[in-house]
Amino acid sequence: MTIRIEARARLHLGMIDLHGGLGRKFGSIGVALQHPKVLVEASPSSKLVIDGQDQKRAEAFARRLFERYTLAGGAHLRIEETIPAHVGLGSGTQLALAVGTAVAKLHNLDVGIAELAALLGRGKRSGIGIGAFKYGGFLVDGGCLIESMREKRLSSLPPIIFRCPFPEAWTFVIAIPEVKVGLSGKSEEEAFDSLSPLPPEYVGKICRLLVMKILPSLMERDITGFGESLSEIQGLVGDSFAAAQGGRYASKISAEIITCMLQCGAKGAGQSSWGPTIYGLVESEAQALTLERRVIEFIKERGKARVFRARASNREREKWRW
């Protein structure tokens, strides 16, 4: 028996509430991508064997399952593809859930995605990576219960409160400049701890843009309204994280690429998570090809970056219990 699990990257489009006055905190917006992706192949083995890419992280995730559920035997896991690590595309969550799902299926474990995510340390603040793994499409999560976060209860995982397919023709141009990688792990924890709570009116502006412009524009397939509100939210979120990342965006080149994308026709643009991944959104593959060429030409004189096109992944995983 051989099991193959795919897990696709996601763009994290911003956090909603850094105030927390209503008893919940964070809340996130995001979208799953068709690529890059994690691809894990699992087959029976008498011991745990890891081949391929990112072996160290994959082994750590697998061993947590073996220890938690006292599984007999092992597993042969081959990590055929991975997502670039610590660049804002959700590599850790997707690798963890792909490995966890593969091991669970191989050993016939009756375990849901929420339980896997909690065990593997995912979804501490954002539910977008977990939602992208399960549902695909455009996603909004409702943040974490502050009380549950303190007590480290399973209910602290952010629930997905909105999900819908992303327009198939809309295409992202993604640039990953070769600069310092984004925050993760302990440094990310410290950054969040250092942030001052946002004023309620600031949070209210983000919420209003989300509910009264982003979501209606998405449902009506209005890319102009969607892109405008997305860019505005990105600016507000970027400013709230400026003290932790040194400015509205992770680096000077990131800010310059965003400006370039908007000037060259992107309907909306921003930074995914802590960066350095930058994205711009256009209405078609043809427009994306043109924008991609313009961005590559722009970056050529300023440094190095990986630039590519990606559409959203609307593919839902089989109906696992949440």
N, C-alpha and C positions, 0 to 999 in steps of 0.2 A: 504494500500500500504506500502510495506517494501522495502527499498533500502539498498543494501550491497556494500560497497566500500572497495577494497583492495589497499594498497600502500606498495610497497616493499622497503626494505633498499637498500642503494647503498654504494659502495666503492668509495671514492674520491681519485684518483690516482695521483693527482698533479696539480699544477698551471703552466701556460705556460709563462706568461709575467708580471713580476712585475716592468717593466721599464715604459711602457705606452707612449713611444715616438712617436708611430704611431696614437695616439688618442684613442686607446682602451687599456684596462688594464685587467689583470688577465687571463682569458681563462683557461678552466679546462678540465681534462680527468677523466673519471669515468665509472663505470659499475653497472647496476642494479642487485640485488641479488634475489633469490627465497624466502629467509627468512633471518632474521626475517622480520615481516611485521606488518603493521597497518591494523586492520579490524574494520570498523565502520558500524553499522546497524542503519538506520534512519527510523522513522515512524511518521505519523502526530500526533500533540499534540496541545492543546490550548495554551501551554506555553513552554518555553525552559527547557528541562529536560535532564541532562547528567548522565548516569550511567557507571559503569565499571572503567577502568584504565585511568590515566592521565586526570582526570576530569577538573582540573583547566585550563590547557592549552587548552583543547578542547572547554571549554565554552568561553574562551577569543576569540578564532578563530570564533566560531559560532556567538557571539554577534557582531563582526565587520560586518558580512554579514547582520544581521538583522538591524543594524543601517545604514549601507551604502545604502541598497536597501529598507528601511522602510517596511520590510515584515510584513504582518498581521499573527496573530497566533503564532505558535512556532514550535518545533520539539522535538521529543524524540530520543536522540542519545545514543546508547550504544557502548562504546569503548571496543570491545572484546579482541583485541590484540594490543600491542604497540611495538615499537622498543626501546631498551635501550637508554636513553637520554644522550646527551653530551659525547658520546664515539666515534664519527666519523662515524656514520652510517646514518646520515641524518634524525634523528627522527622528528625534528621540521617541516621540509618541508613536509615530508610524512603525518604527522598528520594534518597539516594545510590544505593541498590539499585534503586529504580524507574527513575531516570535511566540508570543503568548497564545494566540489563536492556533498556530500550527501545533504547538505542544499539547494544548487542550484537546484538539481534534484527534491527534494521534493517540492520546490516552483516554479518549471518550469521557472527558471531564464535562460535567454539567455546570458550566460556569458562564456567567454573562459578561458582557464587555465592561460594564461598570465595575464589577468585581476584579476583573483583570487589570483595568486601569488603576484602580486604587492600590492593588497589590504591587504593581510595577511603578508606582509613584508618579502617575500621569494625571493631568487634570486638576492640579492643585489650585490654579487660578482660572484657566481658560478651558472651556469644553469644546472648542472648535476642532482641535486635533482628534478627539474622540468621536465627535459628530461627523467629521470628514471620513473617518475610517468606517463608520457604520452606515451613514446616510448619503454622503456626497452632497453636491449642490451648494447653494448659498445658505449660510447658517447664522443664527444668533443664539447665544446662550444667556441664561438668566443670572449669571454670577453665582457666588458661593454664599451660603449662610455663614455669617461671621461666627456665630456660636459653634456651629459644626466644625468650622476650620480650627478653632481653638482646641476642640476636643478630638480632632482628627477622625471624625465619624465619616462613614461612607456617604452620608447625605450631603457632605460638603462638595461633592462633585457637581459642577455647574450643569443644570438641565438645559437641553436644547428646547427653546421656546418658539423658534420659528425656523422652518426649513422649506425651501422651494427650489425647483430646478433653475439653474442659471441659463440664460439664453445661449443656445448652442453656437451661434455665430460670433457672439462677443468673444474677443480674444485678448489675452494679456501678453504684453511684451515685458519680459523679465530680465533684469540686469543684476548680476552679483559682482560688484567691484572687488578687486583684490585689496581689501583693507582689513583692519582688525575685525575679527569675527564678533558677532553679537553676544550679549550677556547670556549666561546659562548657569545652572547649578547654583553654587554658593554665592557667586557674584551677582546673579539675578535676585536671589533671596535678599541680599544686602541692599540692592538697588530699590526693591519694592519697600523694604523697611525704612529706607531713607526718605521716601517721597512724602510730601505733605498732602493731607486730604484736600481734594479740590472743593471749591465753593459749590453749594448746591445749584446755583444758577448756571455755573459752567457745565455741570453734569446735565442740567435741564436743557441746555442748548444742544448738546450731543444727542440726547434722547429725542428732542423735537426733530432734529435733522433725520434721525433714523426712522422714526415712526411716520413723519409727515412728508418726507421727501425720498429717502432711499427706498423704503419698502413699496410705496405706491409706484415709484418710477420703475422698480424692478418688475412689478406685476403688470405694468402697462408697457413694458419693453421700451421705456424712454431712457436711452443711454445718456443723453445730455443731462437730464435731471439727476440720474443716478451718479454719473461721474462728478458733477458739480458738488453734490452733497458728500460724496466719498472724499473728494479732495479737501473739503472744508473740515470734515471730521478728522481726517488725517492731520491737518494742521493743528487743530485743537488738542488732539491726543499727543502729537509730537511735542507741543509746548509744555504739556503736563509732565512729560518725561525728560524735559531738557536738562534738568539738574543731574539726572542719572546718566545721560548719554552724551552730554556736552553740547547740546543744541537741539533744535527741532528734529533733526535727523542724525543718524549715527556718524556721519562724516561729511566733510565739505563736498566731496565728489558725489555723495548720495543726493544732497540738495541740488547740485548742478544737474544731475541726470533727471531728477524730477522736473526741474524747470525746462530742460531740453524736451522731455516727452510732451509736456503740456504745450509748448510752443510749436511742436511738430505734429500736433493733431490728436494727442491722447485726450479722451473725454474726462478722464480722471487719473490721478497718479498718487503714489505714496510709498511708504516703507512698510514692509511686512515685519511685524513683531519688533525685535531689537535690531533688525537688519543683519548684515548690510544689504539684503535683497530689496530691490526697488522694482516697482511694477507700474505699467501704464496700460490703460484699457481703451481698446478701439472696437469698432462695430463689426469688422470682418477680417478674414484671413489676409485678404489683399492689403487692407490698411495696415495690418500688423506687420506684414512683410516690408512695407515702405518704412514704417516707424522703426523696425528692427535695424534696417540699414542706416537710417539717420542716427540712431543711438550708437551703433558700432563706430560710425565715422566720428561722432562727437567724442567718444571715449578714447579713441585712438591717440588723440593728441594730449590726453590727460592721465593715462595710466592703462591698466589692464582690467578686463571684466569679462565674465561669461554672459552672453546675451542670447536669449532664445524666446520662442513663442510657445504659449500654452493656453489651451482652452479649459474650461471648467469640466470637472468630472461629475456627472449627475447620477452615476451608477450607485444604487443602493446595494448593500451587502444583504445576504440572506437574512431572514427575519430572526435574529437573535433577540433574546429577551434583554431589555435595558436595565 
